[in-house]
Amino acid sequence: MAQRLKPAHDPVHGIGRCCDLCLRRKLVCSGNVPCMACSIRGIPSSCVYPDSYVPRPHRLSSCPASASTSPTQSQAVLQAQIDQTHCSHASFSNGAHSSIEFPPSNVSEGPPPGTMQLGSETTVYVNSRHWTTRLVDFAEPDQRLLLDDACAVPAPRPQKDEIVQSAGPAPQQSTACALLLHGSHLSTSRSEILSSLPERSVANRLVATYFSMEDLPRVCVHSPSFLQQYQRFWDDPSQAPLTWIALLFGIMSFAAQAQPGTPDQAHDPALPLPFLEQIVSCLVLGNYTHGAPYAIEALLHYFVLERRRARDTQADTWLVMGIILRLAQRMGYHRDPLHFPGITPFQGEMRRRVWLMIHGIDITTALQFGLPRMISPRHGDTAPPRNLSDHELREDMAVLPPSRPESEHTPMLHMVARNRFFVVLGAIADASMSASKMTLVEERGLLQRLYDARDGIPPVFRYTSLSDSLGDTASHNIHRIILMVLFYKGLIVLHWHHVRLVNVRTRSEEPRPAAAREETCRGSYRICTTAALKMLEIQHEVEEQRRPGGCLASLGLRFSAAYNHEFLMATLVLFTHVYGIANGAPGSYLDDGEKAEMHEMEGVLRRARRTWSLRSAHSREAAAVDKLLGKLFRILDGPGCEAVLMDGGAVDASMGQLDGVDWGFLAEFGLLSHLQDLSRHCIGR
């Protein structure tokens, strides 16, 4: 039970010295601005006092030096206040959590601030424009309580044997966690690490496989230099830095997981990735936080491996990325090497490649988690790398050669093209997660930049369907797909809120905007739904061609949370659209063209559901969306739905309720976390 306020005569916690939130929740208030309770909850702007009371300033900053207490006394008082506030918060939560409410009188006009869930064991924030927030629109009031209650229970922490290999495909538990954060016990001696190396013939084959790939981490490793170091390593393994050995294990792990497997194996990321423990042991034993050579490269390989083996979105990967980014900034990767004469042209170009990879991962993970990106464009000036092959770079070169034209393919070309999308997606992420509203002028400017990035795709990577590209290499095909997915993702993130806006105004009595504004909203709505439709068509192609005998089979693709995220986002866009039509307002109807499009979207969703059903055995996110789609199809297959499409009107209210959906699944951090009811907010500009 929360601590009640002390009597009015108390010199510190008087009745008049309590902010509105603490008074309403009957908590102890420190009386400062902001008070300690509001600060810990992450809502300092909501700390408002009654008009009749002027809160006292912080003691240490207002008292003269002669009257201030000793450092020991001040520290004791501060610690007592923190302990007391923590105790109040824990007793108030009592195994559940609270959803922060932002008082309207103290919030500036802007987009919804997002949702923060406070529990006794976890506190998580998600941006209001994260695509998962829309799912709460389909929950009944009692189901929204389930969303809140589920957030208070963190995912179970795996034991040591669970970290390496899952006990079974249970979507209710996601046991993968980052070994770098939870596996410090894996640190061992150099001799034990070296003894875990495979035979040289096996290592040779894995290293050769890695350098034949065009995977993401490949760009930050210079193949001629590494192969020379690799030969010296086998001559005397004891002389190699542990961070370089970590990079070697990362390279071998990438090559091993790229081997084609059975379809079931490719759908199960819980299968152990080889050499993951050795990577962590080398990093820990090599003091990677000191910024040793090869540390960033090894960490990036480790991060991508951890990200790909995660069944569902995990906070661990976000935290690991923060470690990598801060270490890279400490090592100066965010500043262009031209500023520092001590960096050779070869070293500078490799640093640009590394920073390009970090920059891209930061943006994609920010959009995946619905959180602001960590890299600010104002804090760095590292130029993009040049379109050069590894063999054009030498360690002893005095000047870099000019960049090759984009009509010439190099292993860097796809990253150069991706970077254009990363820059625009970063700006879109900043605008969509900003505390201030994005104007229509800004939205149109970002849309134009997105189209410019698409038009700037090199000819070799212009998208064509996989059925028309069977003669091309698997790496060429997957790069084309990735670039188009980034384009469609940008369209959806930029226009996502229009899907919610149009559907709410269709089904409610809210006043409609002006005609020009409404036309703009509906144009953006169509862009968003069309992009989602195209993305799910790409997903179907990938699923067909990744099977044995397909043109993508040689890549050994594993599904993961990062892979799923883009297509789950597209699935929810179409779900929102189709559900809004099936449960539409009286008087709404579809013409012949719109009915045909509606049936096409329904067919795409039914096809996508087969994919989510297959993956639901291993992913809570896929299982939740699979169940959600099942409820939608029961509505569409029920009596009266066809009348909505033909004559207008609304289906029976009992059909429109998605009862039976386990909304607790939808509250897991990451994909369906901490959903917010946007019906309380109007996204107007």
C-alpha positions in Angstrom: 0.0 0.0 0.0 1.3 3.5 -0.9 2.6 5.7 1.9 0.1 8.4 2.8 0.9 12.0 3.1 2.2 13.3 6.4 0.3 15.8 8.5 0.2 19.4 7.6 2.5 20.4 10.4 5.3 18.2 9.0 8.1 20.7 8.1 9.1 18.8 4.9 5.9 17.0 3.6 3.2 19.5 4.4 -0.2 19.2 2.7 0.4 22.4 0.7 3.7 21.1 -0.5 2.5 18.3 -2.7 2.2 18.3 -6.5 -1.1 17.3 -8.1 0.0 13.8 -9.2 1.4 12.9 -5.7 -1.7 14.3 -4.1 -4.0 12.3 -6.4 -2.0 9.1 -5.8 -1.4 9.7 -2.1 2.3 9.5 -2.4 5.1 11.2 -0.6 6.1 14.4 -2.4 9.6 15.9 -2.0 8.3 19.4 -2.7 10.9 20.2 -5.4 10.4 21.1 -9.1 10.2 18.5 -10.4 9.6 16.3 -7.3 11.4 13.0 -6.9 8.4 10.9 -7.7 7.7 12.6 -11.0 11.4 12.5 -11.9 11.6 8.7 -11.3 8.5 8.1 -13.4 10.0 10.1 -16.3 7.3 12.8 -16.3 9.0 15.9 -14.9 6.9 18.2 -17.1 3.8 16.9 -15.4 4.9 17.9 -11.9 2.4 20.7 -11.2 1.7 22.3 -7.8 -1.5 24.1 -6.7 -1.7 27.8 -7.6 -1.6 28.7 -3.9 1.7 27.1 -3.3 5.1 28.1 -4.7 7.4 25.0 -4.4 10.7 25.3 -2.6 13.9 25.1 -4.7 16.4 22.3 -4.2 18.2 22.9 -0.9 21.8 22.4 -2.1 21.4 25.0 -4.8 19.6 27.6 -2.7 21.4 27.6 0.6 24.6 29.7 1.1 27.8 27.8 1.4 28.1 28.6 5.1 24.7 27.1 5.9 24.9 24.0 3.7 25.2 20.6 5.2 28.3 18.5 4.9 28.6 16.3 1.8 28.1 13.2 4.0 24.9 14.5 5.5 23.6 15.7 2.1 24.3 12.3 0.6 22.5 10.5 3.4 19.4 12.8 3.1 19.3 12.3 -0.7 19.7 8.5 -0.4 16.9 8.4 2.2 14.6 10.3 -0.1 15.4 8.0 -3.0 14.9 4.9 -0.9 11.6 6.3 0.4 10.4 7.1 -3.1 11.4 3.7 -4.5 9.6 2.1 -1.6 6.5 4.1 -2.4 6.7 3.1 -6.1 7.2 -0.6 -5.4 4.3 -0.7 -2.9 2.1 1.2 -5.2 2.8 -1.1 -8.2 2.4 -4.3 -6.1 3.2 -6.5 -9.1 1.1 -4.5 -11.5 1.9 -1.2 -13.2 0.4 2.1 -14.0 0.0 3.9 -17.2 1.2 7.5 -17.1 -1.4 10.1 -17.8 -0.3 13.5 -19.1 -2.5 16.3 -17.7 -3.9 18.3 -20.6 -3.2 21.6 -18.8 0.5 21.0 -18.8 1.1 19.4 -22.3 1.9 21.5 -25.3 0.0 20.9 -28.4 1.6 18.1 -30.4 1.3 14.4 -31.3 0.4 12.0 -28.5 3.4 11.6 -26.2 3.5 7.8 -26.3 2.9 5.3 -23.6 5.1 4.6 -20.5 4.3 1.5 -18.5 5.6 1.4 -14.9 5.8 -2.0 -13.2 7.5 -3.3 -10.1 10.2 -5.0 -12.2 10.2 -3.1 -15.5 9.5 0.3 -17.0 9.2 0.7 -20.8 8.3 3.6 -23.1 7.1 3.3 -26.7 6.5 6.1 -29.2 2.8 6.9 -30.0 3.5 6.6 -33.7 5.0 3.1 -33.4 2.9 0.9 -35.6 1.9 -1.4 -32.9 0.0 1.3 -31.0 -2.8 1.0 -33.5 -3.8 -2.5 -32.4 -5.4 -1.0 -29.2 -8.1 0.5 -31.4 -9.5 -3.0 -31.8 -9.6 -3.9 -28.1 -12.5 -3.5 -25.8 -12.1 -1.5 -22.6 -11.6 -4.7 -20.5 -9.1 -6.0 -23.0 -7.1 -2.8 -22.7 -6.7 -3.6 -19.0 -5.2 -6.9 -20.1 -2.7 -5.0 -22.2 -1.7 -3.0 -19.2 -1.5 -5.9 -16.8 0.6 -8.0 -19.0 3.3 -5.4 -19.2 4.1 -5.8 -15.5 5.5 -9.3 -16.0 8.9 -9.3 -17.6 10.0 -12.2 -19.9 11.6 -15.0 -17.9 15.4 -14.8 -17.7 16.9 -17.9 -19.3 19.3 -20.2 -17.5 22.7 -20.9 -18.8 21.7 -23.9 -20.9 18.7 -22.0 -22.3 20.9 -19.3 -23.6 22.6 -21.6 -26.1 19.8 -23.9 -27.0 16.1 -23.6 -26.5 14.2 -26.4 -24.8 11.4 -26.2 -27.3 9.3 -24.0 -29.6 7.1 -22.3 -27.1 5.9 -18.9 -28.3 4.9 -17.9 -24.8 8.5 -17.7 -23.8 11.3 -16.0 -25.6 14.5 -17.3 -24.1 17.1 -15.7 -26.3 19.1 -13.1 -24.5 22.3 -11.3 -25.3 25.3 -13.2 -24.0 27.3 -10.0 -23.8 24.9 -8.7 -21.2 23.9 -11.9 -19.3 26.8 -14.2 -20.0 29.8 -12.7 -18.3 30.4 -16.2 -16.7 31.4 -17.3 -20.2 34.8 -15.5 -19.8 37.6 -18.0 -19.9 41.3 -18.3 -20.6 43.1 -17.8 -23.9 44.1 -21.4 -24.0 40.5 -22.6 -23.6 39.4 -20.2 -26.3 42.1 -21.4 -28.8 41.2 -25.0 -28.0 37.6 -24.4 -29.1 38.7 -23.4 -32.6 37.7 -25.9 -35.3 40.3 -27.7 -37.4 42.1 -25.4 -39.8 40.5 -27.1 -42.9 37.1 -26.4 -41.4 38.1 -22.8 -40.5 39.5 -22.3 -44.0 36.2 -23.3 -45.6 34.1 -21.1 -43.3 36.4 -18.1 -43.9 36.2 -18.6 -47.7 32.4 -18.9 -47.5 32.2 -15.6 -45.6 34.2 -13.6 -48.1 32.1 -15.0 -50.9 29.0 -13.4 -49.3 27.8 -9.8 -49.5 26.2 -9.8 -46.1 25.9 -6.6 -44.0 28.9 -7.0 -41.7 31.1 -8.0 -44.7 31.6 -4.4 -45.6 33.6 -3.6 -42.4 36.2 -6.3 -43.0 39.0 -5.7 -45.6 39.5 -9.2 -47.1 43.2 -8.9 -48.3 44.3 -7.5 -44.9 42.3 -10.0 -42.9 43.5 -13.0 -44.9 47.1 -12.0 -44.3 46.4 -11.7 -40.6 44.6 -15.1 -40.8 47.7 -16.8 -42.2 49.9 -15.2 -39.5 47.4 -16.3 -36.9 47.8 -20.0 -37.7 51.6 -19.6 -37.6 51.4 -18.4 -34.0 47.9 -18.2 -32.5 49.3 -16.9 -29.2 50.2 -13.5 -30.7 46.8 -12.6 -32.1 44.8 -10.0 -30.1 41.7 -11.4 -28.5 39.5 -8.9 -30.2 40.8 -10.2 -33.6 40.1 -13.7 -32.5 36.5 -12.5 -31.6 36.2 -11.2 -35.1 37.4 -14.5 -36.5 34.8 -16.4 -34.5 32.2 -13.9 -35.8 33.2 -14.5 -39.4 33.0 -18.3 -39.0 29.6 -18.0 -37.2 28.2 -16.0 -40.1 29.5 -18.5 -42.6 28.1 -21.4 -40.6 24.6 -20.0 -40.2 24.5 -19.1 -44.0 24.6 -22.8 -44.9 21.3 -23.8 -46.4 19.1 -25.9 -44.1 15.7 -27.4 -44.0 12.7 -25.1 -44.1 11.9 -26.0 -40.5 15.5 -25.0 -39.4 15.3 -21.7 -41.2 12.0 -21.0 -39.3 13.6 -21.7 -35.9 16.1 -19.0 -34.8 16.3 -20.8 -31.5 18.7 -23.2 -33.0 22.1 -22.4 -31.6 24.5 -20.3 -33.6 28.0 -21.7 -33.4 30.9 -19.8 -31.8 28.6 -17.2 -30.1 30.0 -18.0 -26.7 33.5 -17.8 -28.0 32.9 -14.3 -29.4 31.7 -13.0 -26.0 34.5 -14.7 -24.2 37.1 -13.1 -26.4 35.5 -9.6 -26.1 35.3 -9.8 -22.3 38.8 -11.2 -21.9 40.1 -8.7 -24.4 38.6 -5.7 -22.5 36.6 -4.5 -25.5 35.4 -1.4 -23.7 38.9 0.0 -23.9 38.5 0.4 -27.7 41.1 -2.1 -28.8 41.7 -2.7 -32.5 39.0 -4.9 -34.1 36.7 -4.5 -31.1 34.0 -2.5 -33.0 34.2 -4.9 -36.0 33.8 -7.9 -33.7 31.0 -6.3 -31.8 29.1 -5.5 -35.0 29.3 -9.2 -36.1 28.1 -10.2 -32.6 25.2 -7.8 -32.7 23.9 -8.9 -36.1 24.2 -12.6 -35.0 22.2 -11.9 -31.8 19.6 -9.9 -33.7 19.1 -12.6 -36.2 18.7 -15.3 -33.6 16.0 -13.5 -31.6 12.5 -14.9 -32.2 10.9 -11.7 -31.0 12.0 -8.1 -30.5 14.2 -8.1 -27.4 15.4 -5.1 -25.4 18.8 -6.7 -25.2 19.7 -6.0 -28.8 18.8 -2.3 -28.3 21.1 -2.1 -25.3 23.9 -3.9 -27.1 23.6 -1.4 -29.9 23.9 1.4 -27.4 27.2 -0.1 -26.1 28.6 -0.3 -29.6 27.5 3.2 -30.5 29.0 4.8 -27.4 32.2 2.9 -27.8 32.4 3.9 -31.5 31.9 7.6 -30.6 34.5 7.3 -27.9 36.9 6.1 -30.6 35.9 9.0 -32.9 34.1 7.1 -35.6 31.5 9.8 -35.9 34.0 12.4 -37.1 35.5 12.2 -40.5 39.0 10.9 -40.6 40.2 13.9 -42.7 40.2 15.9 -39.5 43.0 13.7 -38.1 46.4 13.5 -39.9 47.4 10.4 -37.9 44.8 8.3 -39.7 45.9 6.9 -43.0 43.7 7.0 -46.1 43.1 3.2 -45.8 42.2 3.4 -42.1 39.9 6.3 -42.8 38.0 4.6 -45.5 37.5 1.5 -43.4 36.3 3.7 -40.5 33.8 5.2 -42.9 32.5 1.8 -43.8 32.1 0.9 -40.1 30.3 4.1 -39.3 27.9 3.6 -42.2 27.0 0.2 -40.8 26.5 1.6 -37.3 24.4 4.5 -38.7 22.1 2.1 -40.6 21.6 -0.3 -37.7 20.8 2.6 -35.4 18.0 3.8 -37.6 16.5 0.4 -38.3 16.5 -0.6 -34.6 15.0 2.8 -33.6 12.0 2.2 -36.0 11.8 -1.4 -34.8 11.5 -0.4 -31.2 9.5 2.8 -31.7 12.2 4.8 -29.9 14.3 7.8 -30.9 17.6 7.0 -32.7 20.8 7.4 -30.8 22.9 9.2 -33.5 22.2 12.8 -34.0 23.2 14.2 -37.5 24.5 17.3 -35.8 27.1 15.5 -33.8 29.0 13.9 -36.6 30.3 14.6 -40.1 31.7 11.2 -41.3 31.4 11.1 -45.1 29.9 8.0 -46.8 32.5 5.5 -48.0 33.4 5.3 -51.7 32.2 2.7 -54.2 35.4 0.8 -54.2 36.3 -2.9 -54.0 38.5 -4.3 -51.3 41.3 -4.9 -53.9 41.5 -1.2 -54.7 42.4 -0.4 -51.1 45.9 -1.1 -49.7 47.2 -0.4 -46.2 50.2 1.6 -47.5 48.3 3.7 -50.0 48.9 7.5 -49.8 45.7 8.6 -51.6 42.3 7.0 -52.0 41.3 6.3 -55.6 38.2 8.0 -56.9 34.9 6.3 -56.4 33.7 4.1 -59.2 30.5 5.0 -61.0 27.4 3.4 -59.7 27.0 1.5 -63.0 29.9 -0.6 -61.8 29.1 -3.2 -59.2 31.3 -3.6 -56.1 30.6 -5.2 -52.8 30.0 -1.7 -51.4 27.5 -0.6 -53.9 24.4 -1.9 -52.1 25.5 -0.2 -48.9 26.0 3.1 -50.8 22.4 2.7 -52.0 21.1 1.7 -48.6 22.7 4.7 -47.0 20.5 7.1 -49.1 17.5 5.4 -47.6 19.0 5.4 -44.1 19.5 9.2 -44.3 15.8 9.7 -45.2 14.5 7.1 -42.8 16.5 8.8 -40.1 14.8 12.1 -40.9 11.4 10.4 -40.9 12.1 8.7 -37.6 13.1 12.1 -36.1 9.9 13.8 -37.4 7.5 11.0 -36.4 9.0 10.7 -32.9 9.3 14.4 -32.3 7.4 16.0 -29.4 6.2 18.6 -31.9 3.8 18.1 -34.8 5.1 17.4 -38.3 3.6 19.9 -40.7 2.2 18.9 -44.1 5.1 20.8 -45.7 7.6 18.7 -43.8 5.7 15.5 -44.7 5.7 16.3 -48.4 9.4 17.2 -48.2 10.3 13.9 -46.6 8.1 12.1 -49.2 10.0 13.7 -52.0 13.3 12.8 -50.5 12.1 9.2 -50.2 11.2 9.1 -53.9 14.6 10.7 -54.7 16.3 7.9 -52.9 14.3 5.3 -54.8 15.1 7.0 -58.1 18.8 7.0 -57.1 19.0 3.2 -56.8 21.8 1.9 -59.0 20.6 0.2 -62.2 21.9 -3.2 -61.1 19.7 -3.1 -58.0 16.5 -1.8 -59.6 13.7 -4.0 -58.4 12.2 -6.7 -60.6 10.1 -9.6 -59.4 12.1 -12.7 -58.4 10.3 -14.7 -61.2 12.0 -12.3 -63.7 15.4 -12.4 -62.0 16.0 -16.2 -61.8 19.3 -15.8 -63.6 20.8 -13.3 -61.2 22.8 -14.2 -58.1 21.0 -14.6 -54.8 22.9 -11.7 -53.3 21.8 -9.4 -56.1 18.2 -10.4 -55.6 18.2 -10.0 -51.9 19.8 -6.5 -52.2 17.0 -5.4 -54.6 14.4 -6.7 -52.1 16.0 -4.9 -49.2 16.1 -1.6 -51.0 12.5 -1.8 -52.0 11.5 -2.9 -48.5 13.3 0.2 -47.1 11.4 2.4 -49.6 8.0 0.9 -48.7 8.8 1.0 -45.0 9.6 4.8 -45.3 6.2 5.3 -47.0 4.4 3.4 -44.2 6.1 5.1 -41.3 5.6 8.5 -42.9 1.9 8.0 -43.6 1.0 5.5 -40.9 -1.0 7.9 -38.8 -3.4 8.6 -41.7 -4.6 5.0 -41.6 -5.7 5.6 -38.0 -7.0 9.0 -38.7 -9.2 8.1 -41.6 -10.6 5.0 -39.9 -11.5 6.8 -36.7 -13.3 9.6 -38.6 -15.1 7.1 -40.7 -16.4 5.2 -37.7 -17.0 8.0 -35.3 -18.9 11.3 -35.1 -15.7 13.4 -35.0 -15.9 16.5 -37.2 -14.3 16.0 -40.6 -11.4 18.3 -41.6 -11.6 20.7 -44.5 -12.0 19.3 -48.0 -8.4 19.9 -49.0 -7.1 18.5 -45.7 -9.4 15.4 -46.0 -8.2 14.8 -49.6 -4.6 15.0 -48.4 -5.3 12.5 -45.6 -7.0 10.1 -48.0 -4.1 10.4 -50.5 -1.6 9.5 -47.8 -3.9 6.7 -46.6 -3.8 5.2 -50.1 0.0 5.5 -50.3 0.3 3.7 -47.0 -2.1 0.8 -47.9 -0.5 0.4 -51.3 3.0 0.2 -49.8 1.8 -2.4 -47.3 0.2 -4.5 -50.1 3.4 -4.4 -52.2 5.5 -5.3 -49.1 3.4 -8.4 -48.4 3.7 -9.4 -52.1 7.5 -9.2 -51.6 7.2 -11.4 -48.5 5.3 -14.0 -50.5 8.0 -14.0 -53.1 10.7 -14.4 -50.5 8.9 -17.2 -48.8 8.5 -19.1 -52.1 12.1 -18.6 -53.3 13.9 -19.3 -50.0 12.8 -22.9 -50.2 15.1 -25.6 -51.6 15.5 -25.0 -55.3 14.5 -21.4 -55.1 16.7 -18.5 -56.2 17.3 -17.4 -52.6 17.8 -20.9 -51.1 21.6 -20.5 -51.1 21.4 -17.6 -48.6 20.2 -19.9 -45.8 17.8 -17.2 -44.6 16.6 -17.4 -41.1 13.5 -15.6 -40.0 14.1 -13.3 -37.0 12.4 -10.4 -35.2 14.3 -7.9 -37.4 13.2 -9.8 -40.6 9.6 -10.1 -39.4 9.2 -6.5 -38.3 8.8 -5.0 -41.7 6.2 -7.5 -42.8 4.3 -7.5 -39.5 4.0 -3.7 -39.9 2.6 -4.1 -43.4 0.2 -6.8 -42.2 -1.2 -4.5 -39.5 -1.7 -1.7 -42.0 -3.9 -3.9 -44.3 -5.6 -5.4 -41.2 -6.6 -1.9 -40.1 -7.9 -1.1 -43.5 -9.9 -4.2 -44.1 -11.2 -4.2 -40.5 -12.3 -0.6 -40.9 -14.3 -1.5 -44.0 -15.8 -4.7 -42.5 -16.9 -2.7 -39.4 -17.5 0.6 -41.2 -20.0 3.3 -40.4 -23.5 3.3 -41.8 -23.8 4.8 -45.3 -20.2 3.9 -46.3 -19.9 1.7 -49.4 -17.4 0.6 -52.0 -17.6 1.0 -55.8 -16.7 -1.9 -58.1 -13.0 -0.9 -58.2 -12.7 -0.6 -54.5 -14.5 -3.9 -53.9 -12.0 -5.6 -56.2 -9.1 -4.0 -54.3 -10.7 -5.0 -51.0 -10.9 -8.6 -52.1 -7.2 -8.5 -53.3 -6.1 -7.2 -49.9 -8.2 -9.9 -48.1 -6.5 -12.5 -50.3 -3.0 -11.1 -49.5 -3.8 -11.1 -45.8 -5.0 -14.8 -45.9 -1.8 -15.7 -47.7 0.2 -13.8 -45.1 -1.6 -15.6 -42.3 -0.2 -18.9 -43.5 3.3 -17.5 -43.0 2.5 -16.2 -39.5 0.8 -19.5 -38.6 4.0 -21.3 -39.6 6.1 -19.1 -37.4 3.7 -18.9 -34.5 5.3 -22.0 -33.0 8.5 -20.0 -32.4 7.4 -16.4 -32.1 5.0 -14.7 -29.8 4.7 -11.8 -32.2 3.8 -14.0 -35.1 1.3 -16.0 -32.9 -0.4 -12.8 -31.8 -0.9 -11.5 -35.3 -2.0 -14.9 -36.5 -4.7 -15.0 -33.9 -5.7 -11.4 -34.7 -6.1 -12.3 -38.4 -8.1 -15.4 -37.5 -10.6 -13.2 -35.7 -10.8 -10.8 -38.7 -11.5 -13.6 -41.1 -14.2 -14.9 -38.9 -15.8 -11.5 -39.2 -15.4 -11.4 -43.0 -16.8 -14.9 -43.4 -19.8 -14.2 -41.1 -23.3 -13.2 -42.2 -23.8 -9.6 -43.1 -20.3 -8.6 -44.1 -20.9 -8.8 -47.8 -23.8 -6.4 -47.4 -21.4 -3.8 -46.1 -19.4 -4.1 -49.3 -22.5 -4.0 -51.5 -24.9 -1.6 -49.9 -23.2 0.2 -47.0 -24.0 -0.2 -43.4 -22.3 -1.8 -40.5 -21.9 -5.4 -39.5 -23.5 -6.6 -36.3 -21.7 -5.1 -33.3 -21.0 -8.6 -31.9 -19.0 -9.4 -35.0 -16.9 -6.2 -34.7 -15.5 -7.2 -31.3 -12.3 -9.1 -31.4 -13.3 -11.1 -28.4 -11.2 -14.1 -27.5 -7.9 -12.5 -28.6 -5.3 -12.9 -25.9 -4.3 -9.3 -25.6 -1.7 -10.2 -23.0 0.4 -11.5 -25.9 0.1 -8.1 -27.5 1.8 -6.4 -24.6 5.2 -8.0 -24.9 8.0 -5.4 -25.3 8.9 -4.8 -28.9 6.3 -5.8 -31.4 3.0 -5.4 -29.6 4.2 -3.5 -26.5 2.3 -1.0 -24.4 -0.4 0.0 -26.8 -2.0 3.4 -26.6 -5.6 4.2 -27.3 -5.3 6.9 -29.9 -9.0 7.5 -30.0 -8.4 10.1 -27.2 -6.2 12.1 -29.5 -6.9 13.7 -32.8 -3.9 14.0 -35.1 -4.6 17.3 -36.5 -2.2 19.9 -37.8 
